[in-house]
Amino acid sequence: MITRLTLTLLASVSLWASACAEDASQTSQDTSAVVTKTVVLDGLDFKAPDSAWRELDPENTLYIDTDYGRIIVELFPEIAPLHVAQIKTLTRQKFYDYITFHRVIDGFMNQTGDPKGDGTGDSDLPNIQPEFTFRRSPEMGVTLTGSQSVNPKNPNGEQIGVGFYKSLQVATQPSSQAILTIDGKVDAYGLHCKGVTSMARSSKEDSGNSQFFLMRGTSPWLDTQYSIWGATVWGREYLTKFKVGTAGEDPTFVPDKMNTVQLAADVPVNERVKLQVLRTDSEAFGAYLKTLRKEDGRYPDICDITVPSRIKKN
């Protein structure tokens, strides 16, 4: 039986609140930039100084080209090194080119990575050990937006802080607890929000190989059960366009496919997408969050917050 790894907070609500302030205090300040530029994001005019945007590492940026458009995924080797390495190896072998989305469930996810196209295939590479959670050092700053229950089936149960590490939604113990641990780190895990990429597996926890899925909805029951290795930072609108169905179950189902999958580092510099993502440790991101606040002062659910991105103009 699969068991859920439970992360506990060693503090009361007041201590958790102070931890929020502590982690938020790790954010850098963009006081030097004055000029702002307007970026249109899903119909919203959003202004942020150039200093608030960060470039993606080409070695950890994945281009997934489909008939609908290009999906760009930021990879996190610091969170799931084994899975990122496997994805990059298979990508460079051209393994993922023309692989179908063989299992697509509306409101849930788009599963792909099976060379057989029926959910039973894998690559010739060895399976990977699970990376359901990770150890976070205080240097891996997280901008907290609130808290949620450790157990999604018990919303009033034990709480854990949630926020953003780069473009990824995460749950984490407060940095203040790092002083109590041998390695100076705290427990953390990624959240299965829309746009997250996670590794598929069988009932065996160490059976991840080549199949993965892109979330098209929010599924908290997958947290700490599957290994998250990336987050969609461009092309999120395409995630819900893939045809819904399961290969082998519906004879009329004609699945969509990934045409080509490449690492940005392997694409000529002049052909790369000049994508920038808003730094979640910036004042601009804090200002963006304030625009999302509800009347009671709370932020929306962490999975309902998207980190803005833009195409850099010459």
C-alpha positions as CSV (number, residue, x, y, z in Angstrom):
1,M,0.0,0.0,0.0
2,I,1.2,3.5,-0.8
3,T,1.6,5.6,2.2
4,R,1.6,9.4,2.3
5,L,4.7,11.1,3.8
6,T,3.5,13.4,6.4
7,L,5.4,16.6,7.0
8,T,4.8,18.3,10.4
9,L,5.1,21.8,11.6
10,L,6.6,22.2,15.1
11,A,4.7,25.4,15.8
12,S,1.4,27.0,16.5
13,V,-0.4,29.3,14.0
14,S,1.5,32.3,15.4
15,L,4.9,30.6,14.8
16,W,3.8,29.6,11.3
17,A,2.9,33.3,10.6
18,S,6.3,34.4,11.8
19,A,7.9,31.7,9.5
20,C,6.0,33.3,6.6
21,A,7.5,36.6,7.5
22,E,10.9,35.0,7.8
23,D,10.8,33.3,4.5
24,A,9.4,36.3,2.8
25,S,12.2,38.4,4.3
26,Q,14.6,36.4,2.2
27,T,13.3,38.0,-1.0
28,S,15.4,40.5,-2.8
29,Q,14.3,44.1,-3.3
30,D,13.9,45.8,-6.7
31,T,14.2,49.3,-5.4
32,S,16.8,50.3,-8.0
33,A,14.4,49.9,-11.0
34,V,11.9,52.7,-11.7
35,V,10.8,52.2,-15.3
36,T,8.1,49.6,-15.8
37,K,6.8,47.9,-18.9
38,T,3.4,46.6,-19.5
39,V,3.0,42.9,-20.3
40,V,-0.3,41.4,-21.4
41,L,-0.9,38.2,-19.5
42,D,-4.2,36.4,-20.2
43,G,-5.9,39.7,-20.8
44,L,-4.4,41.3,-17.6
45,D,-2.2,44.4,-18.0
46,F,0.7,43.7,-15.6
47,K,3.5,46.1,-15.0
48,A,6.9,45.1,-13.6
49,P,10.5,46.5,-13.9
50,D,12.9,44.7,-16.1
51,S,15.0,43.7,-13.1
52,A,12.0,41.7,-11.8
53,W,12.3,39.2,-14.6
54,R,14.7,36.3,-14.8
55,E,16.1,34.3,-17.7
56,L,15.7,30.6,-17.8
57,D,18.6,28.2,-17.8
58,P,18.7,26.8,-21.4
59,E,20.1,23.5,-20.0
60,N,17.0,23.2,-17.8
61,T,14.3,24.5,-20.2
62,L,12.3,22.0,-22.2
63,Y,10.4,22.8,-25.5
64,I,7.5,20.5,-26.2
65,D,6.1,21.3,-29.7
66,T,2.6,20.1,-30.5
67,D,0.0,20.8,-33.2
68,Y,-1.5,23.4,-30.9
69,G,1.7,25.3,-30.1
70,R,4.8,25.2,-28.0
71,I,4.8,24.3,-24.3
72,I,7.8,25.4,-22.4
73,V,8.7,23.6,-19.1
74,E,11.2,24.7,-16.5
75,L,13.1,21.8,-15.1
76,F,14.2,21.6,-11.4
77,P,17.3,19.4,-11.0
78,E,17.7,20.7,-7.5
79,I,14.4,19.1,-6.6
80,A,14.3,15.9,-8.6
81,P,17.9,15.4,-10.0
82,L,17.3,11.7,-11.1
83,H,14.1,12.5,-13.0
84,V,15.5,15.6,-14.7
85,A,18.6,13.7,-15.8
86,Q,16.4,10.9,-17.2
87,I,14.1,13.4,-19.1
88,K,17.1,15.2,-20.5
89,T,18.8,12.0,-21.6
90,L,15.7,10.7,-23.4
91,T,15.1,14.1,-24.9
92,R,18.6,14.2,-26.4
93,Q,18.0,10.6,-27.7
94,K,14.9,12.0,-29.6
95,F,12.9,9.4,-27.7
96,Y,10.0,11.7,-27.1
97,D,9.5,12.9,-30.7
98,Y,6.1,11.8,-32.1
99,I,5.1,10.1,-28.9
100,T,1.3,10.3,-28.3
101,F,-0.7,11.5,-25.3
102,H,-2.2,8.1,-24.8
103,R,-4.2,8.9,-21.7
104,V,-5.9,12.2,-21.3
105,I,-8.4,12.8,-18.6
106,D,-10.4,16.1,-18.6
107,G,-9.7,18.2,-15.5
108,F,-6.9,15.9,-14.5
109,M,-3.8,15.3,-16.7
110,N,-2.2,14.5,-20.1
111,Q,-0.1,11.4,-20.0
112,T,2.6,10.6,-22.5
113,G,6.1,9.1,-22.9
114,D,5.1,5.6,-23.9
115,P,6.7,4.3,-27.1
116,K,4.0,1.7,-27.5
117,G,1.2,4.2,-27.2
118,D,-1.0,2.0,-25.0
119,G,0.3,2.8,-21.5
120,T,2.5,-0.4,-21.2
121,G,5.8,0.8,-22.7
122,D,8.9,2.4,-21.3
123,S,12.4,3.3,-22.5
124,D,15.4,1.0,-22.3
125,L,16.9,3.1,-19.5
126,P,16.7,1.8,-15.9
127,N,13.8,2.9,-13.7
128,I,14.3,5.7,-11.3
129,Q,14.1,5.9,-7.6
130,P,11.3,8.1,-6.3
131,E,11.8,11.8,-5.6
132,F,8.4,12.5,-4.1
133,T,9.8,15.1,-1.6
134,F,13.0,17.1,-1.3
135,R,15.2,18.7,1.3
136,R,15.1,22.5,1.1
137,S,17.9,24.7,2.4
138,P,17.1,28.3,3.6
139,E,19.0,29.4,0.5
140,M,16.2,27.9,-1.7
141,G,14.0,30.8,-0.8
142,V,10.2,30.3,-1.0
143,T,7.7,33.1,-1.2
144,L,4.8,31.9,1.0
145,T,1.2,32.7,0.2
146,G,-0.6,30.8,2.9
147,S,-1.0,27.3,4.3
148,Q,-3.0,24.2,3.5
149,S,-3.7,20.9,5.1
150,V,-1.0,18.2,5.0
151,N,-3.8,15.7,4.4
152,P,-6.2,16.9,1.6
153,K,-8.9,14.6,2.9
154,N,-8.8,16.5,6.2
155,P,-8.8,20.2,5.4
156,N,-9.0,21.2,9.1
157,G,-6.1,19.0,10.0
158,E,-2.4,19.8,10.4
159,Q,-1.2,22.7,8.2
160,I,1.9,23.4,6.2
161,G,3.1,26.5,4.5
162,V,2.7,26.8,0.7
163,G,4.2,29.2,-1.8
164,F,6.5,29.5,-4.8
165,Y,10.0,28.3,-5.4
166,K,10.8,29.9,-8.8
167,S,7.8,29.0,-11.0
168,L,6.8,25.9,-8.9
169,Q,4.1,25.7,-6.2
170,V,5.5,24.0,-3.2
171,A,4.6,23.0,0.4
172,T,7.4,23.5,2.9
173,Q,8.3,23.5,6.5
174,P,9.6,27.0,7.7
175,S,13.2,27.8,7.3
176,S,13.4,28.4,11.0
177,Q,13.3,24.6,11.6
178,A,16.5,24.1,9.6
179,I,18.6,24.9,12.7
180,L,17.1,21.9,14.3
181,T,18.1,19.4,11.6
182,I,21.4,17.7,11.0
183,D,21.7,18.7,7.3
184,G,20.4,22.3,7.9
185,K,17.5,21.7,5.6
186,V,13.7,21.2,5.9
187,D,11.2,18.9,4.3
188,A,9.4,20.2,1.2
189,Y,7.4,18.9,-1.8
190,G,5.9,20.1,-5.1
191,L,2.2,20.5,-5.5
192,H,0.3,18.9,-8.4
193,C,-1.2,22.2,-9.8
194,K,-2.1,22.8,-13.4
195,G,1.0,23.0,-15.6
196,V,3.2,20.8,-13.3
197,T,5.0,17.9,-14.9
198,S,5.3,14.7,-12.9
199,M,6.5,11.2,-13.5
200,A,4.1,8.4,-14.1
201,R,4.6,5.0,-12.4
202,S,3.0,1.7,-11.5
203,S,2.0,0.7,-8.0
204,K,5.8,0.3,-7.3
205,E,7.3,3.6,-6.1
206,D,10.6,3.0,-8.0
207,S,8.9,2.2,-11.4
208,G,9.2,5.7,-13.0
209,N,11.0,5.4,-16.4
210,S,9.9,7.5,-19.4
211,Q,6.2,8.1,-19.0
212,F,5.1,11.4,-17.5
213,F,2.1,13.6,-17.3
214,L,1.3,17.3,-17.6
215,M,-1.3,18.5,-15.2
216,R,-4.4,20.1,-16.7
217,G,-6.1,20.5,-13.3
218,T,-5.3,20.4,-9.6
219,S,-4.9,17.0,-7.9
220,P,-3.6,17.3,-4.3
221,W,-4.0,13.6,-3.7
222,L,-1.0,13.1,-5.9
223,D,1.3,15.2,-3.7
224,T,4.2,13.2,-2.2
225,Q,3.0,10.2,-4.2
226,Y,4.6,11.1,-7.6
227,S,7.8,12.8,-8.5
228,I,7.4,16.4,-9.8
229,W,10.3,17.5,-12.0
230,G,9.1,20.6,-13.9
231,A,6.5,23.4,-14.3
232,T,4.9,24.8,-17.4
233,V,6.0,28.5,-17.8
234,W,4.6,29.1,-21.4
235,G,1.8,27.6,-23.4
236,R,-0.4,26.6,-20.4
237,E,-3.5,27.3,-22.6
238,Y,-2.5,24.3,-24.8
239,L,-2.7,21.9,-21.8
240,T,-6.5,21.6,-22.0
241,K,-6.6,21.3,-25.8
242,F,-5.4,17.8,-26.1
243,K,-8.1,15.3,-27.1
244,V,-9.6,13.5,-24.1
245,G,-9.5,9.7,-24.2
246,T,-7.5,6.6,-23.4
247,A,-5.8,4.5,-26.0
248,G,-7.2,1.0,-26.2
249,E,-10.5,1.9,-24.5
250,D,-12.1,4.1,-27.1
251,P,-11.7,2.9,-30.7
252,T,-12.6,6.4,-32.0
253,F,-9.9,8.1,-29.9
254,V,-7.1,9.5,-32.0
255,P,-4.6,10.9,-29.6
256,D,-2.5,14.0,-30.0
257,K,1.2,13.8,-30.0
258,M,4.4,15.6,-29.1
259,N,5.9,16.5,-32.5
260,T,9.4,17.3,-31.2
261,V,10.9,17.7,-27.7
262,Q,14.1,19.6,-27.2
263,L,16.2,21.2,-24.6
264,A,16.7,24.9,-25.2
265,A,20.4,24.4,-24.9
266,D,20.3,22.2,-28.0
267,V,18.5,24.8,-30.1
268,P,20.6,27.5,-31.9
269,V,20.7,30.6,-29.8
270,N,18.9,32.7,-32.5
271,E,16.0,30.2,-32.5
272,R,15.4,30.0,-28.8
273,V,12.4,31.6,-27.3
274,K,13.4,34.7,-25.4
275,L,11.3,33.8,-22.4
276,Q,11.4,35.5,-19.1
277,V,9.6,34.5,-15.9
278,L,8.7,36.9,-13.1
279,R,11.0,36.4,-10.1
280,T,8.9,35.2,-7.2
281,D,11.5,36.7,-4.8
282,S,10.9,40.2,-6.2
283,E,8.8,43.2,-5.0
284,A,7.0,43.0,-8.3
285,F,5.7,39.5,-7.5
286,G,4.6,40.7,-4.1
287,A,2.7,43.5,-5.8
288,Y,1.2,41.0,-8.2
289,L,0.0,38.9,-5.3
290,K,-1.7,41.8,-3.7
291,T,-3.8,42.3,-6.8
292,L,-5.1,38.7,-6.3
293,R,-6.1,39.1,-2.6
294,K,-9.6,38.4,-1.6
295,E,-11.8,40.8,0.5
296,D,-10.8,39.0,3.7
297,G,-7.1,39.6,2.9
298,R,-6.3,36.0,2.0
299,Y,-4.7,34.9,-1.3
300,P,-6.4,32.5,-3.6
301,D,-5.6,28.8,-3.4
302,I,-1.9,28.3,-4.3
303,C,-2.9,26.3,-7.4
304,D,-5.0,29.2,-8.7
305,I,-2.0,31.5,-8.8
306,T,0.2,31.5,-12.0
307,V,3.6,33.1,-12.1
308,P,3.6,35.6,-15.0
309,S,6.0,35.1,-17.9
310,R,6.7,37.2,-21.0
311,I,8.6,37.1,-24.3
312,K,11.5,39.6,-24.1
313,K,11.5,42.2,-26.8
314,N,14.7,43.2,-28.5
